[in-house]
Amino acid sequence: MTRLYRTGLVLPAAGLGPENPLPPLRKPEAVAKVSNVDELPPDLAENIGYGRLDTTLPCLLQDGYTRERTERELPAVVLENDQLRATVLPSLGGRLYSLVHKPSGRELLYRNPVFQPANLALRDAWFAGGVEWNLGSTGHTTLTCEPMFAAEIEGPDGTPVLRLWEWERTRDLPYQIDFWLPAESDQLLVAVRVRNPHPYDVPVYWWSNIAVPQNAGTRVLAPAAQAWHYGYSGRLDLVDVPGELTYPARAEAAADYFFEVAGRPWVAAVESDGTGLAQLSTGRLRGRKLFLWGESAGGRRWQEWLAPEAGGYLEIQAGLARTQLEHLRLPPGESWDWLEAYGPVAADPAAVHGDDWAAAREAVAAGLPSAETLDEYHEAWRKIADVTPESFLATGSGWGALENRRAPMCLPGTPFPDDSLGPDQEPWLALLDGTPPDGDPLAVPPPTLVNRYWADLMEYAPKNWLTWYHRGVAHWAAGRQSDAVRAWRESVSADENPWALRNLAVATSGHEAAWLYRRAVTLAPSLRPLIVEAIAAQLAAGLPEEASALLEGLPVEGRIALLTARTRLARGDLAGAKAVYDNGFEVANIREGETSLSDTWAAVSDEPLPEHHDFRMK
């Protein structure tokens, strides 16, 4: 018998904190930069050059969290039968938090005992563990810490199906994830559909990221003899699979391995006793990947940072393309769907861990459902893919409902109800009715919508400081930077405001940027994200005294502490800079790949970098 029910997940959790109201204008630093594109196969090179996001707009950054955790209850939904119990977090991107094999009592995933955001996603906040569903662009999805709609529908076999869906805002794509657990199945089935309601191609990126425990004997297997290796050196190289790379605990450095899958796509992580987890899918989800942190000091620090005192983990992943560096074209009006399956592995350990790579793979594959079985399940699911949910279990954002108000769409199976509309959508609903946004220039402006439709509406709205501000953000997102600067200057002329001043500062550099930031801070002196940017801008312009003035009276903690050390260093006060480190601090949103902590330490001390400040990926 299969049951679906709501519950609460209680664990130590850090609050997400407020969104950063400053639009993310700087181009996101690429997670990976391929230096040898000319050496790659033409289709791979073409996909790498297509579709990368220049901005996460209209989404704002989620960087208001801390490292302080208290017991909290997170809303959860459980789907279980006699074989498996799956726990899903609808308020956190639909994360599959846990998958327990009930007969053995084994947790098949890496289950993080805490909720601790860290700066690894496109919008900053990300957390480790479980299975994350990534739609959007290279990097962790903008929805990883956002709520999704959830509802119960009846499955093709009469058992309950958990449906989740949302509107992905960087690509303006609706998508759904259906969790199905037939009564006697030891495989959790996950059906995914992505739809393009627009009259133009849209770049599509999807990767299901599966965290599993990493132990000394963990081996990762896939039906591949070669893999594309990316080791954060800038090169993407084809390497042979059999050997040490299949044992992640033996790797020194962080690395990505994208398997060249032959035949039906699957990937598994198997322990020394032959047990573990396998993920397989229908053919559209062709890519498979191994990600490992490595055993360097930085790799170990990252794992402890993401999951304190919980042991190491690695990720096995599955995607639409062969690598995560690619985007594919979803044609106008089309939809793509596929079926994934997650379940236990129980194979002969001598075969799985033997030197015969083909025999090791076959030992795992022999226990997996056949391709024909998955195809049958997939076809059965398609018969209920358009069923309208009636029993809602959770509510998502109002952005899909807003887009449906602007241009009604036929999206059977994934309704975006009007009652999901909220304060963030109100100014844009008013604009649809002909009322332009306006307000106090010292109050935080509503987030800007930047797709071509809303940008056109704003262009014809009556002029005031706020409409000029929004026009500038939309121009910037579209790559028209000179138009953006003109609009923000008009905004400041109409009514001086810190928001347009800050954006102008981002658009320029040197002393002019530093001055614009200082002027913005005088208008919004308590806005921490603005102060952090302003201090960094003074240092970039070679103005440490002005940076000191902005730091005056601020608590020396978090990123402010790092900026304090950098400012003292710029003023020649090496002892004062080192004292900041000696007093201790943590930068909650240290970015993956960021070396500011280690670089500053190297400038103030000849001593080895303290391990708790070592986040170096290479």
Salt bridges, closest charged atoms under 4 A:
GLU19 OE2 - ARG123 NH2 2.64
GLU39 OE1 - ARG235 NH2 2.79
ASP43 OD2 - ARG322 NH2 2.50
ASP54 OD1 - LYS27 NZ 3.30
GLU80 OE2 - ARG3 NH2 2.83
GLU80 OE1 - ARG85 NH1 3.92
GLU80 OE1 - LYS102 NZ 2.85
GLU107 OE1 - ARG111 NH1 3.22
GLU132 OE2 - ARG95 NH2 3.87
GLU132 OE1 - HIS140 ND1 2.72
GLU146 OE2 - ARG123 NH1 3.25
ASP178 OD2 - ARG163 NH2 2.83
ASP237 OD1 - ARG235 NH2 2.90
GLU244 OE2 - ARG250 NH1 2.88
ASP256 OD1 - LYS289 NZ 3.16
GLU260 OE2 - ARG322 NH1 3.23
GLU304 OE1 - ARG301 NH1 2.46
ASP337 OD1 - HIS378 NE2 2.65
ASP337 OD1 - ARG382 NH2 2.95
GLU379 OE2 - ARG382 NH1 2.59
ASP386 OD1 - ARG193 NH1 2.86
GLU403 OE1 - ARG406 NE 3.03
ASP418 OD1 - ARG405 NE 3.52
GLU459 OE2 - HIS475 NE2 3.15
ASP483 OD2 - ARG480 NE 3.90
ASP483 OD1 - ARG486 NH2 2.15
GLU496 OE1 - ARG519 NH2 2.71
GLU533 OE2 - ARG502 NH2 2.93
GLU545 OE2 - ARG571 NE 3.22
ASP582 OD1 - LYS578 NZ 3.09
GLU594 OE2 - ARG559 NH1 3.06
GLU607 OE2 - LYS578 NZ 3.91
ASP614 OD1 - ARG616 NE 2.95
